[in-house]
Amino acid sequence: MLPSIYVSHGSPMLAIDPGPTGAVFDALGVSLRAQRPKAVLVISAHWIYSTLAVGSRERQEAWHDFGGFPRELYALRYDAPGSPELAARVKTLVEAAGIHGAGFVGQDEERPLDHGAWMPMRHFFPDADMPVVQLALNPYLPPATQIEIGRALAPLRAEGVLVLASGSFTHNLQEVFGGGRRAQHGPDTEPYVDAFRSWMIDALEEALAGGDTSRIADYREQAPFARRAHPTDEHLLPFYVALGAALGPRDAGAAGTPAEVVRVADEVTYGVLAMDTFVFNGLGARKRPPLQAAA
């Protein structure tokens, strides 16, 4: 079974100045290629839509959906194959789950890959030979619903599809651009970033241990500095899709290896943009049903 991954893709500058996180992504790519996936499904914070939609292009291309960066960034390409078949499978799985607010998945034959998709894919599959499909993110659906979408997508992991959710573990761009000229890979981190990350990781371990996601889904009310870390939360919502894909369908039972998470990157760029990246292996919470009394 392939992992479910949440990657913090960071600034577009990561593509030409990868720093420590880029090295981690390259190493993760070696591991992922060794697992020989058939395709990748990406859920990126940069395709937001008022409903769900899945890209069904035959051939992908990199969309430079940003402005004001060095010219060399706009020359980067990523012409990976698409997969209309995988797009149709995603549509079937999500619609069959009957999730409130996610009952219909449209298909888009034209939209290219945004930088939340092609930037990590360049590290993981640099030859652009891996079929990739993108699923839009509906930012109006709360974390609990994003988890259910991830649960619906979990069967893909056993079908050779890597589920890759892309966002940013903290994402306050006002502080990135308005806090003075911070170095991208500088050593200083605002204290609130670590406070928020620590709470989230603790809540994540609790969710994987017992299967109760109510605390982590309520991060906006319970986590310290939640609204400072995420003035809007579209960059954190993909994390919940990855978590749902790790927990799996609610009717999956207790068979198999419970999900475990490894944080493979924890750099903070520009002092406030957390690059935490999580790899989930296994499926389901570590809880086990109570023993049945002997008849």
C-alpha positions as CSV (number, residue, x, y, z in Angstrom):
1,M,0.0,0.0,0.0
2,L,1.4,3.4,-1.0
3,P,1.7,6.2,1.5
4,S,-0.5,9.2,1.9
5,I,1.6,12.4,2.1
6,Y,1.1,16.0,3.1
7,V,3.8,18.2,1.8
8,S,4.4,21.9,2.5
9,H,5.4,23.2,-0.9
10,G,6.5,26.7,0.3
11,S,7.3,29.7,-1.8
12,P,7.7,29.2,-5.6
13,M,11.3,30.2,-4.9
14,L,11.8,26.7,-3.6
15,A,11.9,25.5,-7.2
16,I,15.2,27.4,-7.8
17,D,16.5,27.7,-4.3
18,P,15.5,24.4,-2.7
19,G,17.6,24.6,0.5
20,P,17.3,21.9,3.2
21,T,13.7,21.1,2.3
22,G,14.6,20.4,-1.3
23,A,17.2,17.9,-0.2
24,V,14.6,16.1,1.9
25,F,12.1,16.1,-1.0
26,D,14.8,14.6,-3.3
27,A,15.5,11.8,-0.8
28,L,11.8,11.2,-0.4
29,G,11.5,11.0,-4.2
30,V,14.0,8.2,-4.3
31,S,11.9,6.2,-1.8
32,L,8.7,6.9,-3.6
33,R,10.1,5.9,-7.0
34,A,11.3,2.6,-5.5
35,Q,7.7,1.8,-4.5
36,R,6.7,2.0,-8.2
37,P,3.4,3.8,-8.1
38,K,1.1,3.7,-11.1
39,A,0.0,7.3,-10.7
40,V,-0.3,10.3,-8.3
41,L,-3.4,12.1,-7.2
42,V,-2.6,15.7,-6.0
43,I,-4.8,17.8,-3.8
44,S,-3.3,21.3,-3.8
45,A,-4.2,24.5,-1.9
46,H,-3.9,26.4,-5.2
47,W,-6.9,24.8,-7.0
48,I,-9.8,26.0,-4.9
49,Y,-13.3,25.8,-6.2
50,S,-16.8,26.1,-4.8
51,T,-17.4,22.4,-5.4
52,L,-15.1,19.5,-6.2
53,A,-13.6,18.9,-9.6
54,V,-11.0,16.6,-10.9
55,G,-8.6,17.3,-13.8
56,S,-8.9,14.9,-16.7
57,R,-6.3,16.1,-19.1
58,E,-4.4,13.6,-21.3
59,R,-1.2,15.6,-20.9
60,Q,-0.3,17.9,-18.1
61,E,1.8,21.1,-18.1
62,A,3.1,23.4,-15.4
63,W,1.1,26.6,-14.8
64,H,3.1,29.5,-13.4
65,D,0.3,30.8,-11.2
66,F,2.3,33.5,-9.5
67,G,4.0,36.8,-10.4
68,G,7.0,38.9,-9.4
69,F,9.6,36.2,-9.3
70,P,12.9,35.7,-11.2
71,R,12.6,35.0,-14.9
72,E,14.2,31.6,-14.6
73,L,11.3,30.3,-12.5
74,Y,8.9,30.8,-15.4
75,A,11.1,28.7,-17.7
76,L,10.5,25.5,-15.6
77,R,8.3,22.9,-17.2
78,Y,6.5,19.7,-16.0
79,D,4.9,17.9,-18.9
80,A,3.8,14.7,-17.2
81,P,1.1,12.5,-18.5
82,G,-2.4,12.8,-17.2
83,S,-4.9,10.0,-16.6
84,P,-8.5,10.4,-17.5
85,E,-9.0,6.9,-16.1
86,L,-7.8,7.9,-12.7
87,A,-9.9,11.0,-12.8
88,A,-13.0,8.9,-13.4
89,R,-12.0,6.6,-10.5
90,V,-11.6,9.6,-8.2
91,K,-15.0,10.9,-9.2
92,T,-16.6,7.6,-8.6
93,L,-15.1,7.1,-5.1
94,V,-15.9,10.5,-3.8
95,E,-19.4,10.6,-5.1
96,A,-20.2,7.1,-3.8
97,A,-19.2,8.2,-0.3
98,G,-22.2,10.4,0.0
99,I,-20.3,13.2,1.8
100,H,-22.4,16.2,2.7
101,G,-21.1,19.1,0.5
102,A,-19.0,16.8,-1.7
103,G,-21.7,14.8,-3.5
104,F,-20.7,15.9,-7.0
105,V,-17.3,15.9,-8.6
106,G,-17.0,17.7,-11.9
107,Q,-14.4,17.0,-14.6
108,D,-12.1,19.7,-16.0
109,E,-10.2,18.8,-19.2
110,E,-8.3,22.1,-19.5
111,R,-6.8,23.1,-16.2
112,P,-3.0,22.7,-15.9
113,L,-1.0,21.8,-12.8
114,D,-0.5,24.7,-10.4
115,H,2.7,25.1,-8.5
116,G,1.4,23.3,-5.4
117,A,1.3,20.3,-7.7
118,W,4.2,20.5,-10.0
119,M,6.8,21.8,-7.6
120,P,6.8,18.7,-5.3
121,M,6.4,16.5,-8.3
122,R,9.6,17.8,-9.8
123,H,11.4,16.5,-6.8
124,F,9.6,13.2,-6.4
125,F,9.3,12.3,-10.2
126,P,11.9,14.5,-11.9
127,D,11.6,12.8,-15.3
128,A,7.9,13.8,-15.5
129,D,7.0,10.3,-16.6
130,M,4.5,9.6,-13.8
131,P,0.8,10.1,-14.6
132,V,-0.6,12.8,-12.3
133,V,-4.2,13.9,-11.7
134,Q,-5.3,16.9,-9.6
135,L,-8.4,17.1,-7.4
136,A,-9.7,20.6,-6.6
137,L,-10.0,21.7,-2.9
138,N,-13.3,23.1,-1.7
139,P,-12.1,25.6,1.0
140,Y,-15.7,26.1,2.3
141,L,-15.8,22.5,3.6
142,P,-14.5,22.2,7.2
143,P,-11.6,20.0,8.3
144,A,-13.9,17.2,9.4
145,T,-15.4,17.0,5.9
146,Q,-11.9,17.1,4.3
147,I,-11.0,14.1,6.4
148,E,-14.1,12.3,5.0
149,I,-12.9,13.1,1.4
150,G,-9.6,11.6,2.3
151,R,-11.2,8.5,3.7
152,A,-13.1,8.1,0.4
153,L,-9.9,8.3,-1.5
154,A,-8.0,5.8,0.7
155,P,-8.7,2.8,-1.6
156,L,-6.5,4.4,-4.2
157,R,-3.5,3.7,-2.1
158,A,-4.0,-0.1,-2.5
159,E,-4.5,0.4,-6.2
160,G,-1.0,1.8,-6.8
161,V,-1.9,5.5,-6.5
162,L,0.1,7.9,-4.3
163,V,-2.2,10.4,-2.5
164,L,-0.3,13.7,-2.3
165,A,-1.8,16.6,-0.5
166,S,0.0,19.9,-0.9
167,G,-0.2,23.1,1.2
168,S,1.7,24.8,4.0
169,F,1.7,23.9,7.7
170,T,1.7,27.6,8.5
171,H,0.8,30.2,5.9
172,N,0.7,33.9,6.9
173,L,1.9,35.7,3.7
174,Q,1.4,39.1,5.3
175,E,4.2,38.2,7.7
176,V,6.3,36.7,4.9
177,F,6.2,39.9,2.8
178,G,5.5,42.5,5.4
179,G,8.0,41.4,8.2
180,G,11.1,42.8,6.7
181,R,13.6,41.1,4.4
182,R,13.9,37.6,6.0
183,A,16.2,35.1,4.4
184,Q,14.3,32.2,2.8
185,H,16.4,29.6,4.6
186,G,17.3,31.7,7.6
187,P,17.6,30.2,11.1
188,D,15.1,32.4,13.0
189,T,11.6,31.3,13.6
190,E,8.7,33.2,15.1
191,P,7.8,31.5,18.5
192,Y,4.1,31.2,17.5
193,V,5.0,28.9,14.6
194,D,6.5,26.3,16.9
195,A,3.7,26.6,19.4
196,F,1.2,26.0,16.6
197,R,3.2,23.1,15.1
198,S,3.6,21.4,18.5
199,W,-0.1,21.5,19.2
200,M,-0.9,20.1,15.8
201,I,1.5,17.2,16.0
202,D,0.2,16.3,19.5
203,A,-3.4,16.3,18.2
204,L,-2.3,14.3,15.1
205,E,-0.7,11.6,17.3
206,E,-4.0,11.5,19.4
207,A,-6.0,11.1,16.2
208,L,-3.9,8.2,14.9
209,A,-3.8,6.5,18.3
210,G,-7.5,6.4,19.0
211,G,-9.2,7.4,15.7
212,D,-10.9,10.4,17.2
213,T,-10.3,13.3,14.9
214,S,-12.6,15.8,16.6
215,R,-9.8,17.7,18.4
216,I,-7.5,18.1,15.4
217,A,-10.5,19.0,13.2
218,D,-11.3,21.8,15.6
219,Y,-7.8,23.3,15.4
220,R,-9.2,26.7,14.5
221,E,-10.7,27.0,18.0
222,Q,-8.3,25.0,20.0
223,A,-4.8,25.4,18.6
224,P,-2.6,28.2,19.9
225,F,-2.2,31.1,17.3
226,A,-4.4,29.2,14.8
227,R,-5.6,32.4,13.1
228,R,-2.1,33.9,13.0
229,A,-0.7,30.7,11.5
230,H,-3.5,30.5,9.0
231,P,-5.4,33.8,8.4
232,T,-7.3,31.6,5.9
233,D,-6.9,27.9,6.1
234,E,-6.9,26.7,2.5
235,H,-3.2,25.7,2.9
236,L,-3.9,23.5,5.9
237,L,-7.0,21.8,4.6
238,P,-5.1,19.4,2.3
239,F,-3.4,18.1,5.4
240,Y,-6.8,16.8,6.5
241,V,-7.4,15.0,3.2
242,A,-4.0,13.2,3.7
243,L,-5.0,12.3,7.3
244,G,-8.3,10.9,6.1
245,A,-6.6,8.8,3.4
246,A,-4.3,7.4,6.2
247,L,-7.2,6.5,8.5
248,G,-9.1,4.9,5.6
249,P,-12.7,4.0,5.1
250,R,-14.8,3.8,8.2
251,D,-15.8,0.2,7.3
252,A,-12.2,-0.9,6.8
253,G,-12.1,-2.8,10.1
254,A,-9.0,-3.4,12.2
255,A,-7.1,-5.6,9.8
256,G,-3.6,-4.6,8.6
257,T,-1.0,-2.3,9.9
258,P,-2.3,0.9,11.7
259,A,-1.2,4.2,10.3
260,E,2.0,5.7,11.5
261,V,3.3,9.1,10.6
262,V,6.9,10.4,10.0
263,R,7.7,14.1,9.8
264,V,10.4,14.2,7.1
265,A,10.8,18.0,6.9
266,D,10.5,20.7,9.5
267,E,12.3,23.7,8.1
268,V,10.7,27.1,8.6
269,T,11.3,29.4,5.7
270,Y,11.2,33.2,5.9
271,G,10.9,32.8,9.7
272,V,7.1,32.0,9.5
273,L,6.4,29.6,6.6
274,A,6.5,26.1,8.1
275,M,7.6,23.4,5.7
276,D,6.5,20.4,7.8
277,T,5.9,17.4,5.6
278,F,4.3,14.2,6.8
279,V,4.4,10.7,5.3
280,F,1.6,8.3,6.5
281,N,2.1,4.6,6.1
282,G,-0.3,1.9,7.1
283,L,-4.1,2.3,7.3
284,G,-6.4,3.0,10.2
285,A,-6.0,4.1,13.8
286,R,-4.0,2.1,16.3
287,K,-7.1,1.4,18.4
288,R,-8.4,-2.2,18.4
289,P,-12.0,-3.3,19.0
290,P,-12.7,-4.8,22.5
291,L,-12.3,-8.6,22.8
292,Q,-15.5,-10.4,22.4
293,A,-16.7,-12.5,25.4
294,A,-16.7,-16.2,24.9
295,A,-20.0,-17.6,24.0
